[in-house]
């Protein structure tokens, strides 16, 4: 069989997987429709060196994210309100960064939106579930650790763009 035919056959076989992935992304974006308010939490896992960094602290990351959300005219809910009600969606930003012996820092960042959902197969039990998410991995040197904070800022922008897209499509925003 020629290389060309093998390539066509592989492409045809992978097509359903690619469509499924795109449908999943569309469902995640649609899940943002109609959300009126949400909270925000952030945490950072890392070594002592990373924890001591002034450019990568949970407080700084949180302040920047909340500022972005407010500037985008999205209603941010206080931590007290979120913790007092299981009905308020919230964004959770998780950064995991570890320092290696050679001075490099591999990291991963995930941003997830948790929303209250009802489990239809379990007598409408209400719980929280991830309905939208994004993430990335990277590698930086210690002198470039602010790149991790910049990447988290970009993820918040991605959320804001998806939120605005989902809610402007239906005339909600």
C-alpha positions in Angstrom: 0.0 0.0 0.0 1.4 3.4 -0.9 2.2 6.0 1.7 -0.4 8.3 0.3 -3.2 5.7 0.7 -2.0 4.9 4.3 -2.1 8.6 5.1 -5.6 8.9 3.7 -6.7 5.8 5.7 -5.3 7.1 8.9 -6.9 10.5 8.4 -10.3 8.9 7.8 -9.9 6.7 10.9 -9.0 9.7 13.1 -11.8 12.0 11.9 -14.4 10.7 14.5 -11.9 11.4 17.4 -11.2 14.9 16.2 -15.0 15.6 15.9 -15.6 14.3 19.4 -12.9 16.6 20.8 -14.3 19.6 19.0 -17.8 18.7 20.3 -16.4 18.5 23.8 -14.9 22.0 23.5 -18.2 23.4 22.2 -20.1 21.8 25.1 -17.7 23.4 27.6 -18.2 26.8 26.0 -22.0 26.4 25.9 -21.9 25.6 29.7 -20.9 29.2 30.3 -24.3 30.5 29.0 -26.3 32.3 31.5 -23.9 32.3 34.4 -24.5 35.6 36.2 -21.8 35.4 38.9 -19.0 33.3 40.2 -16.2 33.1 42.7 -12.5 32.6 42.2 -9.8 30.5 44.1 -6.2 29.9 43.4 -3.5 27.7 44.8 0.1 27.0 44.0 2.0 23.8 44.7 5.8 24.0 44.6 9.1 23.8 46.4 10.2 26.2 49.1 12.2 28.2 46.5 9.0 28.7 44.4 6.9 29.5 47.5 9.4 32.2 48.4 9.2 33.9 45.0 7.6 37.3 45.1 6.3 37.1 41.6 4.4 33.8 42.0 2.2 33.9 45.1 -1.5 32.9 45.4 -2.4 36.4 46.6 -0.8 38.0 43.6 -2.2 35.5 41.2 -5.7 35.9 42.7 -5.5 39.7 42.7 -4.5 39.8 39.1 -7.3 37.3 38.1 -10.0 39.1 40.0 -8.9 42.4 38.5 -9.2 40.9 35.0 -12.6 39.5 35.7 -13.9 42.8 37.1 -12.4 44.8 34.2 -14.2 42.5 31.8 -17.5 43.4 33.7 -18.0 39.9 35.0 -19.7 39.7 38.4 -17.2 38.4 41.0 -18.6 36.9 44.2 -16.7 37.2 47.5 -15.1 34.1 49.1 -17.7 34.3 51.9 -20.6 34.1 49.5 -19.1 31.2 47.6 -18.3 29.2 50.8 -21.8 29.8 52.2 -23.7 28.5 49.1 -23.3 25.3 47.0 -25.2 27.1 44.2 -22.5 29.6 43.2 -20.1 28.6 40.4 -16.4 29.2 40.9 -13.2 29.3 38.9 -10.3 27.4 40.4 -6.7 28.1 39.2 -4.1 25.5 40.2 -0.4 26.0 39.5 2.0 23.1 40.1 5.7 24.1 39.8 8.7 22.1 41.0 12.4 23.2 40.9 14.8 20.7 39.4 18.4 20.3 40.4 19.6 22.0 37.2 17.6 25.2 38.0 14.8 24.6 35.6 11.1 24.7 36.7 8.6 22.5 35.0 5.1 23.7 35.6 1.5 22.9 34.9 -1.5 25.3 35.1 -5.2 24.3 35.1 -8.1 26.7 35.2 -11.5 25.0 35.9 -15.0 26.3 36.3 -17.1 24.3 38.8 -20.8 24.6 38.6 -23.7 23.1 40.6 -25.1 20.2 38.6 -27.8 17.6 39.2 -27.1 13.9 38.6 -30.1 12.6 36.8 -29.2 9.0 37.4 -29.0 9.5 41.1 -32.3 10.9 42.1 -31.3 14.5 41.1 -28.5 14.6 43.7 -26.9 18.0 43.5 -23.1 18.3 43.4 -20.4 20.4 41.7 -18.7 19.4 38.5 -16.1 20.9 36.1 -18.0 22.3 33.1 -15.2 24.3 31.5 -11.4 23.9 31.7 -8.2 24.8 30.1 -4.6 24.0 30.9 -1.0 24.0 29.9 2.5 22.8 30.8 5.8 24.5 30.4 9.4 24.8 31.5 11.2 28.0 32.7 14.3 28.9 34.5 14.1 30.6 37.9 14.9 34.0 36.5 11.8 33.6 34.2 9.4 32.5 36.9 7.1 35.4 36.1 6.3 33.6 32.8 4.1 31.3 34.9 2.1 34.2 36.3 1.8 35.6 32.7 0.5 32.2 31.5 -2.2 32.2 34.2 -3.2 35.7 33.1 -3.6 34.4 29.6 -5.8 31.5 30.8 -8.1 34.0 32.6 -8.3 35.9 29.3 -9.2 32.7 27.5 -12.0 32.1 30.0 -13.3 35.7 29.6 -13.3 35.3 25.8 -15.2 32.0 26.0 -17.6 33.5 28.5 -18.3 36.5 26.4 -18.7 34.4 23.2 -21.2 32.1 24.9 -23.2 34.9 26.4 -23.2 37.3 23.5 -24.4 34.6 21.1 -27.7 34.4 22.9 -27.9 38.1 23.6 -27.4 37.5 27.4 -24.5 40.0 27.7 
